[in-house]
Amino acid sequence: MPLTNALPAALAIRHRRPYAWGAFMDDRFGDLLPGARILLGPGPTMADPRVLRAMATPLLGQFDPEFTAIMNEVMELSRFAFQTDNAFAFPVSGTGRAGLEAALTSLVEPGDRVIVGECGRFGLLLIEIAERCGAEVVAVRGEWGRVIEPDRIAAALTGGRTRLVAMIHGETSTGVLQPLADIARLAREHDALLLADAVVTLGGCEVAVDRWGVDVAVAGTQKCLSCPSGLAPVTYNARAAAVLRARTSKVRSNYLDLGQLADYWSPARFNHHTAPTAMVYGLREALRALFEEGLEPRFARHRRHGDALRAGLAALGLALFGKEEAAHRLPFITPVVVPDGVDELRVRRRLVEDFGIEIGAAFGQLQGRIWRIGTMGYAATRQNILLCLAALEHALRGEGWRAPAGAGVDAAVAHYAAAGGTGAPSVDDSLGAHGIGRM
Ligand SMILES: Cc1ncc(COP(=O)(O)O)c(C=O)c1O
């Protein structure tokens, strides 16, 4: 039976065209043309066009010497991004969660004691994964919107022999940036490993794996690296590798066995799953863009645009969520308190429908209470900040919120000028500075 028979008569007529041989072609499924969007949520963020272009280049077989050379470059660039000399620095296939699951499932054996710092939705995720690994999980819980103080981890470490401490470096759900160096030192003193979730922070702000003494770090591609989701860059040091080797039980996942994955990413090229080669191309390009921009200039760009956004939000009379000082907040995730009487969903819907701008909602105890505005990687531009402020002002006015007209945009422009710019777009602001042409 032709598919069109299932359609109402009017639609069927509109969608049926005769094939040359007299049958009917069903063209309900037209070309893929998604609406234009400016992604200013907590991730996925906008992919850099140069990354998308790299992903569209012809495929190579996963053991082709040309491809294995690309893999080696990805490892070298990953070391650069993680600021590490670790031998092990490669992407796990899958999103950030797959990287976290690979690390925990491979490093933790049933019955191992694992301490997890939890002050947000992604800390809860680490607890969930560690429990599934059969760990004895000790949750050190903190207030959402605050960091976990190292002395609380120190106290937990004295409670028993611990295999691993797991912390969220950037808690995307609250916008908190967790300092790690003291916790890494404490973990080492107790012969435990420190695992850091750097899914939102890699390529966005300092992730100094070696300097801080982080043993395992896991990242994602769809945040500050401006790549589609689908790979999880991971790095781990010799201490973690020794724990892997000393396991007495088999890793319970075949797909996420770090040791086996490391063998594929080593000169041995151990045959494991079929590598997602197009994603590897994309990650290489995203890391290459970071390498070209430089770590500190990239971090400074995030601070500059995030600060301009926050200046504009303040001028609109909006408050930020969280009690931490600026040093403990993510520069590129801005959590905004939804004012009383404002319908948070209606505002987000208006932003998408009228301006094509997506900002983020919140999870769990913060659901309906805050928005999260992400200004990461390719999306962190002056144009996007000013557009977002103008659009938000408009959407809030529709909710009865009164702010001086244009105040948000004016404050952001003033911030850029005071921060040393003339207010004119700089190179990093021009759409496709590395690709489509400068403005
Ligand atoms: C801090 C953090 N950890 C873990 C994850 C999970 O990553 P993914 O959604 O890529 O699996 C996210 C995603 O938002 C995150 O922000």
The ligand as a Gaussian input file, in Angstrom:
#p B3LYP/6-31G(d) Opt

LIG

0 1
 C       28.936000      19.348000      33.730000
 C       28.306000      18.345000      32.835000
 N       28.592000      17.053000      33.011000
 C       28.060000      16.100000      32.241000
 C       27.180000      16.416000      31.233000
 C       26.610000      15.329000      30.392000
 O       27.106000      15.462000      29.126000
 P       26.350000      14.904000      27.829000
 O       25.002000      15.542000      27.804000
 O       27.246000      15.357000      26.716000
 O       26.295000      13.442000      27.934000
 C       26.857000      17.747000      30.999000
 C       25.904000      18.119000      29.946000
 O       25.276000      19.141000      29.969000
 C       27.439000      18.735000      31.824000
 O       27.156000      20.029000      31.642000

